[in-house]
Amino acid sequence: MRCAVPLKSALITLLLVTTLAASAAAAKCDRLIATGGADNPPFLWRDPQNPKRLMGANADLLKTITDSLNLKLEVLYTGDADKALEEVRSGRVDLLVDAVLSTPELAHLDFIHPSISGLQIAAWVRNEPGFLYANRDDLSGQTGTYIASARFGSEFDAYVKNNLRLKSSPSLAEAMQNLLIGKTDYVLHERYSAVALAGPLGLLDDVQRLQPPVFSRGMHFAVAHDSACNGPWLRGQLAIKMTELRAAGVPQQLLAENLDRWKQQQLAPESNPQR
């Protein structure tokens, strides 16, 4: 019985230390800095009114979550997708808003589940009869184009190497124009990105998207291992909120809204960001 009081005191001290540690961790995370690839509407693009800032469906979704958690948020432009990933890997930026799950990145990032949305990489062909398609194997023997900046992942890269004939193009507009004049048989590009980038130019009027997608993969929020904000509370809250918002259809709603916002911006000449 003599050890009862010291043991009780030790337990109280442990609880106080744990509480203080949790409070300190929480205090570190009253503000999140996020980034992502800057040229991927409707998911993410530079704000024409403030080119240092990123806007789009993913930014709006994360803002919805951080507002509910009473966290301040900045979604900043840090360069292209590769540069944005580098900034988050280093811990200089807390969170990547357009991360694609891959084994190498697990060494640097904690991926939040469920995903924000599914990226549907589709084959776009001329809107005319004669292209028989049931799955991606039917693209074998045809000549396709993809955008040079696209990153498909090692698994699909291996499939391309063994099964498809693809050449790169510097822009989706050029790829679509070459498709329409018959230089290539199809263009490989993400569904919503194609609508955003080629739609306002009228380049989708004479093409069609083949179903099912050539491949799909999820886009996630991912927190840097070296971020001061990375902890069980934040990761848990992000996962809970993502589950709730996906069940309510919010990511798809934000995609539709930002497709319209992007199209409206393309109608205004002054909308081009100053670099």
C-alpha positions as CSV (number, residue, x, y, z in Angstrom):
1,M,0.0,0.0,0.0
2,R,3.0,2.3,0.5
3,C,3.5,2.6,-3.2
4,A,-0.1,3.6,-3.9
5,V,0.5,7.4,-3.5
6,P,3.7,7.6,-5.5
7,L,2.1,5.4,-8.2
8,K,-0.9,7.7,-8.3
9,S,1.4,10.8,-8.5
10,A,3.3,9.2,-11.3
11,L,0.1,8.5,-13.3
12,I,-1.1,12.1,-12.8
13,T,2.3,13.4,-13.9
14,L,2.2,11.1,-17.0
15,L,-1.3,12.3,-17.9
16,L,-0.2,15.9,-17.5
17,V,2.9,15.4,-19.7
18,T,0.7,13.6,-22.3
19,T,-1.8,16.4,-22.3
20,L,0.8,19.1,-22.5
21,A,2.5,17.2,-25.4
22,A,-0.8,16.9,-27.2
23,S,-1.5,20.6,-26.6
24,A,2.0,21.6,-27.9
25,A,1.5,19.4,-31.1
26,A,-1.9,21.0,-31.6
27,A,-0.5,24.5,-31.1
28,K,2.0,23.8,-33.9
29,C,-0.8,23.3,-36.4
30,D,-3.1,26.3,-36.5
31,R,-2.1,27.0,-40.1
32,L,-1.5,24.7,-43.1
33,I,0.5,25.5,-46.2
34,A,-0.5,23.4,-49.2
35,T,0.6,23.2,-52.9
36,G,0.1,21.1,-56.0
37,G,0.7,21.1,-59.8
38,A,-0.3,24.5,-61.1
39,D,-1.6,23.6,-64.6
40,N,-4.3,21.1,-64.0
41,P,-7.8,22.7,-64.2
42,P,-10.4,22.0,-62.9
43,F,-8.4,20.4,-60.0
44,L,-5.9,23.2,-59.6
45,W,-4.6,26.3,-61.4
46,R,-3.1,29.7,-60.6
47,D,-5.4,32.4,-59.4
48,P,-5.4,35.1,-62.2
49,Q,-6.0,37.7,-59.5
50,N,-3.2,36.5,-57.3
51,P,-0.7,34.2,-59.2
52,K,1.1,33.3,-55.9
53,R,-2.1,31.4,-55.0
54,L,-3.7,28.3,-56.4
55,M,-7.4,27.7,-56.9
56,G,-9.6,24.9,-58.1
57,A,-11.7,22.0,-56.9
58,N,-9.0,20.5,-54.7
59,A,-8.2,23.8,-53.1
60,D,-11.9,24.4,-52.4
61,L,-12.3,21.0,-50.9
62,L,-9.3,21.4,-48.6
63,K,-10.6,24.8,-47.6
64,T,-14.0,23.2,-46.7
65,I,-12.1,20.8,-44.4
66,T,-9.8,23.3,-42.8
67,D,-12.6,25.7,-42.1
68,S,-14.4,23.0,-40.2
69,L,-11.3,22.3,-38.2
70,N,-10.6,26.0,-37.5
71,L,-7.3,25.9,-39.3
72,K,-6.0,28.6,-41.5
73,L,-5.0,27.5,-45.0
74,E,-2.9,28.9,-47.8
75,V,-2.6,27.0,-51.1
76,L,0.4,28.4,-52.8
77,Y,2.0,28.2,-56.2
78,T,5.4,26.6,-56.0
79,G,5.9,25.5,-59.7
80,D,5.0,22.6,-61.8
81,A,3.9,19.2,-60.4
82,D,7.4,17.9,-59.9
83,K,8.5,21.1,-58.0
84,A,5.4,21.0,-55.9
85,L,6.1,17.4,-54.9
86,E,9.7,18.4,-54.0
87,E,8.5,21.2,-51.8
88,V,6.2,18.8,-49.8
89,R,8.8,16.0,-49.6
90,S,11.2,18.5,-48.0
91,G,8.7,19.5,-45.4
92,R,8.9,23.2,-46.5
93,V,5.2,22.8,-47.4
94,D,2.8,20.8,-45.2
95,L,0.5,19.2,-47.7
96,L,0.2,18.1,-51.3
97,V,-3.4,18.5,-52.6
98,D,-3.1,16.4,-55.8
99,A,-0.9,13.4,-54.7
100,V,-1.0,10.2,-56.7
101,L,-0.3,7.1,-54.6
102,S,3.0,5.4,-55.4
103,T,5.3,3.2,-53.4
104,P,8.3,5.5,-53.6
105,E,6.3,8.4,-52.2
106,L,5.3,6.5,-49.1
107,A,8.8,7.2,-47.8
108,H,8.0,10.9,-47.8
109,L,4.2,11.4,-47.5
110,D,1.2,10.1,-45.5
111,F,-1.6,9.7,-48.0
112,I,-5.1,10.5,-46.8
113,H,-7.9,8.0,-47.5
114,P,-10.4,8.0,-49.1
115,S,-9.1,9.7,-52.3
116,I,-10.4,13.1,-53.4
117,S,-11.5,11.6,-56.7
118,G,-10.6,9.1,-59.4
119,L,-8.5,10.3,-62.3
120,Q,-9.9,8.7,-65.4
121,I,-7.2,8.6,-68.1
122,A,-9.2,8.1,-71.3
123,A,-8.5,7.7,-75.0
124,W,-10.0,10.5,-77.1
125,V,-10.7,9.8,-80.8
126,R,-12.2,11.5,-83.7
127,N,-16.0,11.6,-83.6
128,E,-16.5,9.2,-86.5
129,P,-17.4,5.5,-86.9
130,G,-14.9,2.7,-87.3
131,F,-12.8,2.8,-84.0
132,L,-13.7,-0.4,-82.3
133,Y,-13.0,-0.3,-78.6
134,A,-13.8,-2.5,-75.6
135,N,-10.7,-2.0,-73.4
136,R,-7.2,-0.6,-73.6
137,D,-5.8,-3.7,-75.5
138,D,-7.8,-2.4,-78.5
139,L,-5.4,0.6,-78.7
140,S,-2.5,-1.8,-79.7
141,G,-1.5,-1.1,-83.2
142,Q,-2.8,2.4,-83.2
143,T,-0.7,5.5,-82.8
144,G,-1.5,7.6,-79.7
145,T,-0.3,10.9,-78.2
146,Y,0.1,12.0,-74.6
147,I,1.1,15.3,-73.1
148,A,4.8,15.5,-72.3
149,S,4.2,16.7,-68.7
150,A,1.8,13.8,-67.9
151,R,2.9,11.3,-65.2
152,F,1.1,8.0,-65.4
153,G,3.0,5.9,-62.9
154,S,5.3,3.0,-63.2
155,E,2.7,0.3,-63.7
156,F,1.0,2.0,-66.7
157,D,4.4,3.1,-68.0
158,A,5.4,-0.6,-68.2
159,Y,2.1,-1.4,-70.0
160,V,2.7,1.4,-72.5
161,K,6.2,0.1,-73.2
162,N,5.0,-3.4,-74.0
163,N,1.7,-2.7,-75.7
164,L,1.2,0.8,-77.0
165,R,2.7,3.2,-79.5
166,L,2.7,6.6,-77.9
167,K,4.5,9.8,-78.7
168,S,4.5,13.0,-76.7
169,S,3.1,16.4,-77.5
170,P,3.9,19.7,-75.7
171,S,0.3,20.7,-75.2
172,L,-3.2,19.1,-75.3
173,A,-4.3,21.7,-77.9
174,E,-1.5,20.5,-80.3
175,A,-2.3,16.9,-79.6
176,M,-6.0,17.4,-80.3
177,Q,-5.3,19.3,-83.5
178,N,-3.0,16.5,-84.7
179,L,-5.8,14.0,-83.9
180,L,-8.3,16.0,-85.9
181,I,-6.2,16.1,-89.0
182,G,-5.4,12.4,-88.8
183,K,-1.7,12.5,-87.7
184,T,-2.6,10.3,-84.7
185,D,-5.4,7.9,-83.9
186,Y,-6.1,8.9,-80.3
187,V,-5.0,11.2,-77.5
188,L,-4.5,9.9,-74.0
189,H,-5.6,12.4,-71.4
190,E,-7.5,12.7,-68.1
191,R,-11.3,13.2,-68.5
192,Y,-11.9,16.4,-66.6
193,S,-8.6,18.0,-67.5
194,A,-9.4,17.5,-71.2
195,V,-12.7,19.1,-70.9
196,A,-11.2,22.1,-69.1
197,L,-8.2,22.6,-71.4
198,A,-9.6,21.7,-74.8
199,G,-13.3,22.6,-74.3
200,P,-13.0,26.4,-74.4
201,L,-11.0,26.1,-77.6
202,G,-13.7,24.2,-79.4
203,L,-11.4,21.2,-79.8
204,L,-13.9,18.7,-78.2
205,D,-16.6,19.3,-80.7
206,D,-15.3,16.7,-83.1
207,V,-13.9,14.1,-80.7
208,Q,-15.3,11.5,-78.4
209,R,-14.1,9.9,-75.2
210,L,-13.9,6.1,-75.3
211,Q,-15.3,4.1,-72.4
212,P,-14.1,2.5,-70.2
213,P,-11.1,4.6,-69.3
214,V,-7.7,3.3,-70.3
215,F,-6.8,3.3,-66.6
216,S,-7.9,5.0,-63.4
217,R,-6.2,6.0,-60.2
218,G,-7.0,8.0,-57.1
219,M,-5.9,11.6,-56.3
220,H,-5.2,12.2,-52.6
221,F,-4.3,14.8,-50.1
222,A,-0.9,13.8,-48.7
223,V,0.8,15.2,-45.6
224,A,4.6,15.6,-45.5
225,H,6.4,13.3,-43.0
226,D,8.6,16.3,-42.1
227,S,5.7,18.7,-41.6
228,A,5.3,20.2,-38.1
229,C,1.6,19.7,-38.5
230,N,1.8,15.9,-39.3
231,G,0.3,14.0,-36.4
232,P,-2.5,11.5,-35.6
233,W,-5.1,14.2,-35.0
234,L,-4.7,15.9,-38.3
235,R,-4.5,12.7,-40.3
236,G,-7.5,11.4,-38.6
237,Q,-9.6,14.5,-39.1
238,L,-8.6,14.7,-42.7
239,A,-9.7,11.1,-43.2
240,I,-13.0,11.6,-41.4
241,K,-13.9,14.8,-43.3
242,M,-13.0,13.3,-46.6
243,T,-15.2,10.3,-45.9
244,E,-18.1,12.6,-45.0
245,L,-17.6,14.9,-48.0
246,R,-17.3,12.0,-50.5
247,A,-20.5,10.4,-49.2
248,A,-22.3,13.8,-49.7
249,G,-20.9,14.1,-53.3
250,V,-19.0,17.3,-52.5
251,P,-15.9,16.6,-54.6
252,Q,-17.9,16.0,-57.7
253,Q,-19.9,19.1,-57.1
254,L,-16.8,21.2,-56.7
255,L,-15.3,19.7,-60.0
256,A,-18.4,20.8,-61.9
257,E,-18.3,24.3,-60.3
258,N,-14.6,24.7,-61.0
259,L,-15.0,23.6,-64.6
260,D,-17.5,26.4,-65.1
261,R,-15.2,28.9,-63.2
262,W,-12.3,27.9,-65.4
263,K,-14.3,28.3,-68.6
264,Q,-15.5,31.8,-67.5
265,Q,-12.0,32.9,-66.8
266,Q,-10.9,31.8,-70.3
267,L,-13.4,34.3,-71.7
268,A,-11.7,37.2,-70.0
269,P,-8.4,38.3,-71.6
270,E,-7.2,39.8,-68.4
271,S,-7.5,36.4,-66.6
272,N,-4.0,35.3,-67.7
273,P,-1.7,35.2,-64.6
274,Q,1.4,37.4,-64.6
275,R,4.4,35.1,-64.3
